[in-house]
Amino acid sequence: MPESSSQRVDLIARTAVHLIASRGLRGLTHRAVDEAAGLPPGSTSYHARTRARLIEIALLHLADEGAALTDPVALGVPASLTSGGLDTMARLIADYLHTTIHEDTERSLARFELALEANRRPELRAVYDGLGRRFQTLATAVLRGLGSPDPQRHARALIAWSEGMVFDSLAGSGAARPPSHDELRTDAAEFLRALLAPADTSVADGTR
């Protein structure tokens, strides 16, 4: 069965993500994609005339996959968080982080590479920020369901903690011993409890 144009672009995008993760952006060229994907010479340049477009295709591919990763139903987030509460969310966060660190390593590394590139290319920043907003929306809804008095601010803190955990486990000093699922679940539960703990008003009003 002949390969469609969309299937060819998808293959190019997946291959580009693989090359970005394994070689960095310097290793991403049209020829490298053709060779790694087993395509005839010139195939990648036909669908992505410039290197900037090739990078954009890779990022759009990650964004499309990110849509599935932030689907509450697919993730198993209960419609009513009161059915599981904090412990349920800690387990779901651990599931996501463990998969991101131990199974989706390639995609995660490529995303970090593209995050830095997005700082230099405004057209990529818009796509990358769109991916980030999906996570922000999901995290805000989750924390609101858990009773957060400031779900947007707490969502930002949760995302920053999660991203830091992934980065440290893949590219930081923690890469020597990435956390287990049990460790991630314990960490997530402790973080959520600290985040949602009632504020100590004695510090804010100067009575302490």
Salt bridges, closest charged atoms under 4 A:
GLU3 OE1 - ARG8 NE 2.51
ASP10 OD2 - ARG14 NE 2.90
ASP10 OD1 - HIS61 ND1 3.59
GLU56 OE1 - ARG53 NH1 3.31
GLU65 OE2 - HIS61 NE2 3.33
GLU65 OE1 - ARG107 NH1 2.83
ASP87 OD1 - ARG193 NH2 3.01
ASP95 OD2 - ARG91 NH1 3.39
ASP95 OD1 - HIS181 NE2 2.52
ASP104 OD2 - ARG107 NH2 2.40
GLU106 OE1 - HIS18 ND1 2.69
GLU117 OE1 - ARG120 NH1 3.01
GLU117 OE2 - ARG121 NE 2.52
GLU123 OE2 - ARG121 NH1 3.95
ASP129 OD1 - ARG125 NH1 2.86
ASP150 OD2 - ARG153 NE 2.92
GLU163 OE2 - ARG111 NH1 2.71
GLU183 OE2 - ARG177 NH2 2.94
ASP200 OD2 - ARG208 NH2 2.58
